[in-house]
């Protein structure tokens, strides 16, 4: 598991916590509606074993 970017306050009221949860849920749904196929492709790519991932080739020739 990765280290959290931020911590959730422990002093929120249940109503405040629910409001944040609902906003995040709505944001997740909207992002999925826009990017669903690309997200699926990226999730699939990240879950591939590293041996199967295409290697990035660094060019030794300068552009131009």
C-alpha positions in Angstrom: 0.0 0.0 0.0 1.3 3.5 -0.8 1.7 6.2 1.8 -1.4 8.6 1.8 -0.9 12.0 0.3 -2.9 13.5 3.1 -4.6 12.5 6.3 -8.3 12.6 7.0 -9.2 14.7 10.0 -10.6 12.7 12.9 -12.8 15.6 14.2 -15.4 15.7 11.3 -19.0 15.2 12.2 -20.7 12.2 10.6 -22.5 14.7 8.3 -19.2 16.3 7.2 -17.6 12.9 6.6 -20.6 11.8 4.5 -20.5 15.0 2.5 -16.9 14.4 1.6 -17.6 10.8 0.8 -20.4 11.8 -1.5 -18.3 14.4 -3.3 -15.5 11.9 -3.9 -18.0 9.2 -5.1 -19.5 11.7 -7.5 -16.1 12.8 -8.8 -15.1 9.1 -9.3 -18.3 8.5 -11.3 -17.6 11.6 -13.5 -14.0 10.7 -14.1 -15.1 7.1 -15.1 -17.8 8.4 -17.4 -15.2 10.5 -19.3 -12.1 8.2 -19.2 -13.5 4.7 -18.8 -11.9 3.0 -21.7 -8.5 4.8 -21.2 -8.7 4.0 -17.4 -9.4 0.3 -18.2 -6.4 0.3 -20.6 -4.1 1.9 -18.0 -5.3 -0.4 -15.2 -4.6 -3.4 -17.5 -1.2 -2.0 -18.4 -0.2 -1.5 -14.8 -1.3 -4.9 -13.7 0.7 -6.7 -16.4 3.8 -8.4 -15.2 6.8 -6.1 -15.9 8.3 -8.8 -18.2 5.3 -8.4 -20.6 5.3 -4.6 -20.6 6.7 -2.9 -23.7 10.1 -1.3 -22.9 10.6 2.4 -23.4 13.5 2.9 -25.8 15.7 5.8 -25.2 16.9 7.5 -28.4 20.6 8.1 -28.6 20.2 10.2 -31.7 19.4 13.9 -31.1 16.3 15.2 -32.9 16.7 17.0 -36.2 
